Amino acid sequence: MADKPARRRRDPAARVESLAAATERVIAAKGIEGLTHRAVAAEAGMPLGATTYHFATKDDLIAAALERAVDRFADYLASWHAAHPVLTPAELVGALTDSLLHSFDDEHDQYVLESELYLAALRRPALRPLADRYTNISYDTLRHYVDADTAAAAAAAMSGISLQGVARSTPLTRAEIVSILRRIITPNPDLPN
């Protein structure tokens, strides 16, 4: 009697990761409004039941994609900080501006995807802890260079600049970004402490 071939075991973690990556690709191509379990299954090359087994709702798919985006952002900022361990306020303004402009130009599609995922928390309260983590990562990185109030203001300004950078018909120029960030990051001696 011939031995039966060994049944191949599926790796649930790898399937979840593959489905989350497929979710990002679907959102990148169709937006959140075009996201369906069926579209993710087709993109991942898996049966529909795999998506619904691992992700019961559309919001679960969005959360998985947002978590991937937040993790990528955390890795990026850790590398960015390692490459810029010490910066003067003027150097910080320049480095942040370069980073934003790179996102608008070279990483535009990825940045649009991440912005859409972040903004999904507007109508999905369950996503807000992930959106908070995204914001806190920026703040924590900026705290290496500036005080807490300045870090909070700069993080908020960068969020606005980021959205404008991908949503406006003409993105902010380098000079405009520098002007905004310089106003926030460089101490103004005319203001009382």
N, C-alpha and C positions, 0 to 999 in steps of 0.2 A: 504494500500500500504506500503510495507516494505521500510524502509529507505535504501538508498544506502550506502555502507560502505564508510567511509571517505577516500578520496584519500591521500595516503601517499606522503608527500612532501619530495623531495630530498634536501639534504643539499649540495649545490654546493661547499662550502669550504671543506667539508669532502670528497667529491668526488675528488676534485683537490689534496688534501693531500694523499688520497689513491692511486691515479694514480701516483703521484710523488714518493711515497714509492715503488710502483710496478716498476717504471722506474729504481730505484736504484737496485732492486733485479734482473731485467733483465740485466742491465749493469754488475752487479757483476757476473752473471752466464755466459753471452755471450760476454761481452765487448761492447763498443759503436758500433762497426761494426755489432753486432747482435741485436741492438735496432730497433724495429719497433713498430708502433702503435698497430698492431695486437698482438705482443708479450706482450706489456704492458696491453692491454685489457684482454688477457687471464690470465695474472698473477694477475690482480686486480679482476678478476671475473666479469667484466663489458662488455657491448657490445662495439664493435669497435667504434661506433658513439660517445660514451662517451669520448674516448681519443681524437678523432679528433675535437670534440666540444670544449673541454677545452684546447687542445694543437694542434694548426694547423699544426705544423711542428715537425720533429724530433729534431731540435735545441731547440724548445720550451720545449720538454720533458727533454732534457739535461740540459737546464737552470734551470728547476724546481728541478731536482736532485742536481745540483751544489749548488743551493741556500740552499737546505736542508743540504748539507754537510758543507757549510760555516756557517750556523746557529749552527750546532752541534759543529763545531770547536770553534766558539765564546763562546759557553756555556762551552766547555771543558777548554779553556784558562782562562775564568773567574773563574772557580772552581780551576784551577791549581794555579792561582795567589792568590786566597783567602787562599789556603793551604800553600803558600810560600810568605807571605807578605814582608819579608825582607830576602835577601840572600847576602852573600859575593860573590865576583866573583868566588871563588872556589866552593862554595855551588851551585851557579847558573849553573856552568858547570856540576856538578854532577846531579842536578835535571833535567836539559835539556837532559842529556845523558840517564838518567833513563826513561824519557818520550819517547824519540825516540826508545829506545830498547823495551819498552812496546808495542809501535805501531808496530814494526817489528815482534814481537813474538805473543803477545796475541791478537792484533787487526789487524793482517796482511791482512786478506781479506777486512776488512773495509778500511784499509789504501790504498790498491791497488785500490779499487773503488774510493776513494777520489782523489787519484793521477790521475787516468784516467779522472775523471771529470775536475780536474784543468787543465790538459794538453789539454783538448778539446778546450780551449780558443786559442790554437796555430793557429787553422784554422777557428775559429769562433769568429770574432771580437766582436760580440754582447755579448759574454760571458766574455769579458775582464774586465768589471766593477766588476763582481762577483769574478773573479780571483784576481783582485786588492784588493778587500775587504779581501779575504783570506790572502794575503800577509800583508796587513795593520794591521790585527788583530795580527799577530805574532809580527810585529814591535812595535805596541802599547803596547803589553804585555811586551816585552823586555825593553821598555823605562822606566818601573818602576824600573829597576835595573841598567841600563847602559846609557851612553850618546847616542845621536842620531846616530852618525856615527857607533858606536859599535853595536847598535841595528840593523841598516841596514845591516851591514856585517854579523852579527850572523843570522839574518832572512834569508839572501841569502844562507849562508852556510847550515843552517838547511834544506832549500828546497832541496839543492843538496844532502845532507846526506840522507834525506827522500827518494828521488828517488833512490839513490843507495841502500838503505836499502830494497827496495821492488823489484828492477829490477836486481840486481847483483846475480850471482849464489851463491856467498858467501858474505853475508852482512858484513858491517864494524863491527869490534869488538868494545867492550866497550873502550879499550885502544885507538883505532884509533879515535873514536868519541871524547873522552876526549881530546886527543892531538889537534884535529882540533879546538874544541870550546875553549879550554884554550888559544890557540894562538890568537884567536879573542877577547875573553872576558877579559883576564888578561892583564892589561897594561904592556907594555914592556918598562922598564926604559931606555933602550939603544936607543930608538927612540926619535927624537926631537918632541916637541909638535906641 
